[in-house]
Amino acid sequence: MITTRRAAVVVAALLTVVAGALPATSTAAAATTADGPTARPAPKVELVLDVSGSMKTRDIDGQSRMSAAKQAFNDVIDAVPEEVELGIRTLGADYPGEDKARGCKDTRQLYPVGPIDRTEAKTAVATLSPTGWTPIGPALLGAADDLDGDEGGSRRIVLISDGEDTCGPLDPCEVAREIAAKGVDLVIDTLGLVPNAKIRQQLSCIAGATGGTYTAVQHKEDLSDKVKQLVDRAADPVVTPVPVEGAAACADAPKIEPGLYTDRQPLGTHRWYQVDVLPGQELRASVSVAADRPLADDYGVLLRAVTAHGRELVRGSEAGSGRTDVISSGLRHPEREREDADTDKPAATPVCLEVSNSFAPASAKAADASAPGMPLELTVDVVDGPSDASDTAAFGLGRGWWLLGVLVLAGFLGGLIFGWLSRWRFAVWRTH
């Protein structure tokens, strides 16, 4: 008992020393201003669920598509952030007949957009049963009206469907373009439950028209995770990606500035972009490629920074095996100061960013796997470089080397103390 108490005292003292070495968290950053937090309109999200007859199909982990969707909605309702106003709209939920005119009007708001009552929302979802047509275009128009308002704030539609729109000639992609043309801050994300080329093309077009994302989902856990991710994203400040088309070579690469960009990259290809970096600045870049279709298990994404002459500066890569929805990689490159440079107007160095992937189709039959290209998001930032020559972003630590040193020292001291206590306790045991 005495040995245990002494060991506890020593460990507590060691933790106190280590804690004292770490900088205290600034209370000023956590405190709100004297005038109170800055109020901003509540973000709004409407989930649009396809309840057409095809949702009866049992091909998602042994369950019907409808059951998987209901479970995902219940998970989302439980996890929705308090600041997000959530609504639910259905399509194809009420009319089971053959009259196309009636079937193409079959969309209604199941739960109004507003502060969520979790019990009431779950009860509404539980009543749904696969029924009728697939009027995606009218449902998107209805959802846009549900989210309309003058108070501003981010607005997002999340469409979950397992089929193409059956209510032409109203093209849902054109509907999405019309919504985007109004200039409203509204993003449409789409989730496809069937890995079909036509479905993928239509849902990708809908999402792309408003700067949203398309994802193919074939497992119920993936569906829940993705919908929750999109709802959580609504609470973040909205940044609309800028469309850009990367070139096949560095010399032809488009010039881009700090910001968020979106592109399409076919399987196994390269995309090049060019960024100007001034002496004394640091380039930071990251890329994410979404796996929006069935793919082979082994995959990889590479992001490189090279000079205009082809000399590699730095690279970041990520690879894996198994199911994934998104794979990301990043890099940091500090451009050195030049002693002979004109301080009034130093010349910028063009740095080429190369994005390549090693995704492959899931099977030889997937002949259309490379078209359209996979969704790619590229984030670029240029900041002031390290103030000290030794303070570079080596191994991604930057100014974190001191913390690593403290942890190493703490581990070393802890090992010495533990070894001393063990030997002392063993000596006492032998004595008695």
N, C-alpha and C positions, 0 to 999 in steps of 0.2 A: 504493500500500500504506500509506504514512504517513497519507494522507487518510482511508482506511478505518478505520485504528486509532484516529485521533483522533475520528472520528465515533462509533465504538463506545464510546469512553471517555465522551464527552459524553452519549450516550443512556443509558448505565449510570448516570451520575451523576444524570441527570434522574429515572430510575425510582426511584433510592434516595431522592431528595427526596420524590417523591410517596408512596412506600411509608411514609416516616417520618411523613407528614401523616395517614395513615389510622390509626385506633386499632388497637392490637394485639388480636388475638382472645384473649379471656379463657381461660386454661388451666384455670381452676377449673371452667368450664362443661363442658369436654370430659373432665375427669378423673372417674374413678369415685370413689365414696366409700370411706372406709377400710374399711368393712364389706363392700365389693363391691357390684356392681349388684343391684338388687332383682329377685329371681327371680319370674317369673310363668309360669303354664302356657302351653305352646306352643299357638298357634292351630291349629285343625284345619279342613281343607277337604275335601269330597268332591265330585268331579265326577260328575254323573249323566248318562250319554249314552244317547240314544234310538238303538237299533240295529235298529229295526223295518224292515220291507221297503220302506217308502216312502223310506228314506234312500238308496236306489239312484238316485233321480231326479237327473239331471244339469242343475242350474239355478243353480249357484253358480260364477260365473266359468268356465263350461265344464267344471267338474268335478262329480262326484256330491257330494251332501250329506255322505256318509260320508267321502269323501276330504278334503273341507274340514275336517270335524270332527277327523279324525286328524291333519292338519297342525297345527291349532290346539292339540290336546293335546300334540303333540311340542314345539311352541314354548313352551307353558306349563311342561312338565316341565323344559325347559332353563333357564327363567327363574325357577322357583319359589324364593322366599327360603328361606334355610337354616333359619330358625326356624319355618317353616310345615310342619306334618305334612299330607301329601296322600294322598288315597285316590281310587279310581275305582270306580264302580258302573255296571252296564249294565242296560238294560231291552229286552226283545225280541231278545236276541242269540243264543238257543239253540234255541228251538222254532219250526219252520217250518210246523207243521200247522194244522188247522182247529178243533181242540178248544179252545174258549174257556177252559174251566176250567184247562187246562194252560198255555195262552198267557198267561193273566193271573197266573200264578205265575212267569213267565219274567223274573226279575231276580236278579242275583248280584253279589257284590263281586269285581271284576276284579283290584283291587290294594288291599291293606289300608291303612288310614289309619296313617301313621307317617312317619318320616324317609324321604325319597325316594331310591330307587336308580334313577337315571335310565335306565340301560340296561335294567334289568328292567321298569320301567314302560313304556318305549317298545315293548319286545318284546311285552308283553301287549296294548297298543293295536293293534299291527300285525296281530294274529290276528283282529280283529273283522271281521265281514261282515254286511251288512243281512239280517235273517232274518224276524222274526215280528211279534208284537203290540205294543201300546203301553200297558203297565201302569204308568202314571205314579204312581197312588196307591200301589200296593204298593212301587214303587221308592223313593218318598219315605219311607215307613215304614221300609224297610230302611236307607236312608241315615241316618235319625235314630237308629236303633239302632247303626249303625256309629260314629257320632260321640258316642254316649252315654258318660258317664263322670262321676266325682265330683271330678276335679281342677280343674274350672272351665275358664276360658279361652274365647275366642271360637270359635264354630263356624259354619260356613257351608256350605250346599249350593248348588251351581251346576248347574242343570238345563238341558240343551241338547236341544231337541226340535223336530220338524217337523210334529207332528200332535196332535190331541186324544187324550185317554185313551180307549182302546177297551175298557175293562174295568169299565164301570158295573155295578151302581149305586154302587160305591165312588168317590165324587166326590173327585178330587185336591184341589180347593179346600177341601172339608171336612176332608180329611186335614191340610192345611196349618194350618187353624184349630185342629185338635186338637193339633198339635205346638206351636203358639203358646200354647194354653191351659195347657200343662204348665208354663209359666213358665221354660222353659230358654232359655239365651242362644244361640239358633240362628236364623239368617237364611237364607231361601231366595231366591236370585236366579234368574231364568229368562231364557233366550235362545230366541227363536223364529226358525226358519229359513225360515218361510213367512209372508208378510204376509196372513194370513187373519183375518177378523174373529172367528170362533169360537175359533180358536187363540189369538189375542191376548187375548180376554176370559178364557179359562181360565188362561193363563199369568200374566196380570196379577193375577187373583184369588189365585193361589197365592203370588205374590211379595208382594202387598199384605197378606196375612194375617199375615206374619211381619216386615213392615217392610223387605222386600227390593225389588229393582228388576226391571222387565221391559224387555227391549230386543229389537227386531226387527233381525236381522242378515241381510244378503243378499250379503255379500262375504267371502271367506276371510280377508283381512287384518283386516277389522273384527271378525270372530269371534275371531281370535287376540288382538287387542288388548283386546277386552272381557273375555275369560276371564282374561287376565293381570292386567288391572286389578282384577277381582273377587278373584282370589287374593291380590294384593298388599294389597288392602283388609282382608283377614282379619288381617294382621299389625298393623294399626292398632287402637288402643283402640276398642271398639264403642260407638257412639252410636246409639241407636234413635230414629228420627224420630218426633215426636208428630203424629198425624193432626189436621188442622185444616181447616175449610171456610171459605175466604175469601168475603167478601160482594161484592155487585155495586156497593156504594157505600161511601164512607168512613164515613158516619154509622152504617151497620149492621155495620161491620167488627168481627170478634172481637178481643178484647184478648189479646195474646200477650206472653210474657216472653222474655228471652234463652234461646236454645236452637235446636234443629234441628226443623223442621216439614216435613210432607209433605202435598200436596194434589193435586187433579186439575184441570187447566185445559183446557176445550175450545178448539179453534182460534179465534184471533181474538177472544178475550174478555179481560175484566179481572177481577182478583182483588184485594180490598182487605183489609188487616190493620192493626191499630192497636197502637202501642207507646208506653208512657209514658216520657218522658225528663226527668230532673231538670236544673235549671240547673247548668251546669258539667260535664255529662256529654256523651259523644259516642256517637251511634248508628251502628253499623256493620251493614250488611246485605248479603247476597248471595243470588242466586237462580239455580238451574239447572233447565232444562227439558229433559227427555229426548225425543229424536225416536224414538218407539217404533213408528212406522208409516211407510209411504211418503209423502213430502211433496214439495211443489214445491221447486225449488232455492233460491229467494229466501226469506229468513227473517229474523226479528229478535225480540229480547226487550228489554223496557224495564222498569226498576225505578225508581220515583219515590218521593220522600218529600215529603209536602205537609202543611200545617197542617189543622186541623179545618175551617177556613173555605175551604180549597181553594187557598191560596197555595203555589206550588211552592218547595221549599227546595233540593233537589238531585236530580239524576237520574244514572242510569248506563244505558247501552244497549250492545247488541252486535248486529251484523247480519252477514250473509254470503250467499254463493251457493255451492251445491254440497252434497255429502253431509256430514252431521255427525250424531253420536250424541247429543251434549249441547251446549247453548249456555248460557253463564252471563254474568251481569252483577252489578255490586255498586256500593255507594255508602257514603259516610261523611258524617255531619252532626253538627257540634258545636253544642250548645245553650249559648248565652251565659249567663254569670252575671247575676243581677239585683241591682242595688244596693239596691232597696227590698224585697227578698224577706226573709221570715222565715227566718233562718239555722237555727233549730231544726227547722223543718218546711217547707221550700220546696215550692211547688206544682209538680207534674209537668206537663209539656206533652205532650198527646196528639199523636203524629205518625203519620200514616197512610202506609202503604206500599202502593203500587199496582204490581201485576205485570201486564203485558200482553204478548201475543205476536202476531206477524204471520205465523205459519205458515199454509200453505194445503194442501189435499189435492193429491196428485200428479196426480190426474185427476178429471174430472167424474163418473166412475163410482163413485168412492169416497164413496158417500153416507153411510157410517157413520163417516167419518173423525173426526167430532167427539165420538163417544161410544165408550168412556169418554174423559174428558179426558186430556190428556197428563200424565205424572208430573212433579210440580213439587217441588223441595226448596228451602226457604227457611231461611237461617241468619241469626239475629239476635243481636247482642251489644251491650251498653251498658257503656261503660267511662268512667273519669275523663277529662275533656276535657284539651286541651293546657294546660300550665302558663303559657304566654305567649300573649298575644292574637295575636301574629304567627306563632305556631307552630300554625297550623291545617292541615287536611289538603288544602291547595290543590294541585290537580292530582295528588292521591294521594301527594305526597312527604312530608308531615309534617315530621319532623326531618331528612329527607334533603337539605334545601337546601344544607347545608354541604358534603356530598359532591359535589353538582352543581357548586358553586363551585370545589372543588379540581380536579375534572375539567376544567372550562372553563379554569382557570389553567394546568393542565398542558398542555392542547392549545395554548393561546396561546404558552407558552414553547417547546413543541416545534416549533411553526410558525416562530417566530423563529430558533431554532437551525438548523433544517433549511434555511431560506432563506439564513442567513449562510454555512453550509457550502457550499451550492450556488454562491453568488456567489464565494466564496473559491476553490473548486475550478475554476470557470470562468476566474477571473483567472490562476490558476497554469497552466492549459492554454494560455491565450493567450500567456503569457510564454515558455513552452517550445515 
